[in-house]
């Protein structure tokens, strides 16, 4: 019986063959901690383990993205702790304005094919788009891994998702992602690996693949993995990222479940408040009045997402009743958007541009909604309080749908604009 790609990657890092269900200790290639909980991990390292030593400074990455720049004294002091820890121990630090961890690690080559990366954030699963097994862990596991370079893992079973065909015009990777969440259910892949391949994958760009992997955790997945094909290889070569470690499943491996998704059936979708169990076609929810539109986050803050928004906003204005906030996911994305003239389109349309980072998604600053307000957003979660106010409502949608809704002041798919 062959091995799945998840079994292969973990076996490589455990120095022994392991299979789904096995408990093993595995060496990591990289550890990422962001400002939401890196300070706690650092304190645990100091106070519980009694050390400031990290196993390999070249493999520890700290990112200040959740509160970037700091909105208050408390956040500033936590970020100060991270900076001191990085400077004294030699860890790589990406400070305010560099962007979101889940864009930066692939951009900077920390996430690479065949690697095992852990992060202090559930959306570390994003790195599966480059054939990297990324998974989120709590502060205690992160602190131990900082010191030892190892983690304790149970090898996940694998659900295979085979993509076929091509998306229709106006259907995007975000719509496909919501389609998969609706199909599997919010706990349909609990502690499983989502293995995503098939001829339809070749029609998706890297930005869309990152979106798919990013939201795999919303169905409970431990990780998501995609193969290295021509599209991925081009992305990696542009960043001089080594792809020699890539792995893929054996033809005779054992899957927990298998599904085929016909991309041509996917239509623009939205997730209605206040969870991901209410995913419906945009047409069914069209007409819902909105107060705020937000584009960005680790789900949809990439260049092609901003291009989709610009295509809708070009020559149009944001509705006078709507506040539109656009947050590039990284400095690289921001610079590319400037060079392509996208930022000018956004500003002329009446949108507000904020610092690369998590922005309004985290709910600490840069766009907290008011009581009773309705937000249409490209983020990955819409539970009460996600954006900082439990009395507001969040609708999840693709960048194109968010932009079209911002223009008309109510929920609408981009295909509905004339």
Residue, then its C-alpha position, 0 to 999 in steps of 0.5 A: x500500500x502506497x503513501x499519501x503526500x501527507x504521510x510522505x512529508x511527515x515520514x521524511x521529517x520523522x526519519x521513519x515511515x508513518x501512516x495515518x493515525x500514527x503519533x510521531x515526533x517530527x523535525x520542522x523546517x520553519x516556525x512562524x509566530x505572529x503578534x497575536x500569540x508570539x509574545x505568549x510563546x516567548x514568555x513560555x520559553x522564558x518562564x516555563x522552559x527557563x531559556x531564551x535559546x531557539x533551536x535554529x535562528x534561521x528557521x524561526x520567523x516572527x511576523x507583526x501583522x495582526x496589529x500593524x501598526x500598533x493601535x494601543x499601548x498593550x499591542x506596542x509592548x507585545x511587539x516590543x517583546x518580539x523585536x527584542x527577542x528577534x534581535x537578541x536571538x537572531x530570528x527573522x523578523x518581518x515588522x509592521x508594513x511587511x504584510x501578513x505571515x501567510x503571504x510572506x512565508x511563500x513570498x520569501x521562500x520560507x514555505x517550500x515544497x516538501x517542507x514541514x512548517x508550523x505556525x501560531x495561526x490556524x491559517x498556516x494551512x495556506x502553504x499547502x498551495x506550494x506543496x508545503x505541509x503547514x499547520x497551526x499550533x497553540x503557544x505551548x507547542x510553538x514554544x517547545x518547537x522554538x527550543x527543540x525544533x520538533x513537534x508531536x504530530x498525529x498523522x492525518x487521514x487524507x480526503x482527496x478533492x479532484x478538480x475538473x473543468x474550468x470556472x465560469x466567468x465571474x466565478x472565482x477561487x473564493x466562490x470555489x472555496x465557499x462551494x467546498x465548505x458548503x459541500x464538506x461542512x464546517x467539520x467535514x474534514x476534522x483533523x484530515x489533510x485535504x489533497x487537492x489536484x486534478x486537471x481543473x487545478x491547472x486552470x487556477x493561478x497561485x493566488x486562487x490556490x492559496x485561497x483554497x488552502x487558506x480556508x481548508x481549516x474552516x472545514x476542520x482540516x489539519x492541512x491542505x496540499x497541492x502538487x507542484x505543477x507548471x503554474x506552481x513551478x513558475x511561482x517558485x522560480x520567480x522567488x528562487x525557491x528550491x522545489x527539489x523536495x516536492x512530494x506527491x501521493x502514490x497511486x495506490x495510497x489509501x484515502x479516507x474519502x474522495x470527491x470530484x468537483x466540476x468547476x463549471x458548476x460553481x457560481x458566485x456565493x456568499x456566506x451569510x452571518x454568523x457562521x459558514x453553515x449559511x452559504x448561498x448563491x449571491x442571487x439569493x441574497x441580492x439586495x441586502x443593504x451594506x454599510x462597509x466593504x472590506x477587501x484583504x486578509x490572508x484569504x484574498x489580499x493578493x494581487x489578482x484579488x486587487x486586480x478583480x476589484x480594480x476591474x469592477x471599480x474602474x470608472x465607478x464610484x463607491x456608493x456614498x452610504x458605503x465605506x470601502x477599505x482595501x488592505x494589500x496583503x503584503x508590501x510586494x502586493x502593494x508595490x505591484x498594485x501601485x505599479x499597475x495603477x490599481x491604487x489610483x483606481x481605488x482612490x478615485x473610486x472613493x476607497x481607503x487603502x490601509x497598511x499591508x497586514x491583517x487590517x480590519x479582519x482581526x477587529x482591533x483597528x482599521x475598520x471596526x464596524x458599528x452596532x447593527x452595521x452589515x459588512x461584506x468582506x473577503x475574509x475567511x470567518x464571519x462569526x460574531x465579533x470577528x471584526x471587533x463588534x459582536x453587534x455587527x454582521x459579516x457576509x463573506x464573498x469574493x473580491x469581485x462581489x465585494x467590489x460590486x456590492x460597494x458600488x451599488x450599496x447592496x449585495x450584488x455579484x459583479x455580473x449584475x453590474x451594467 
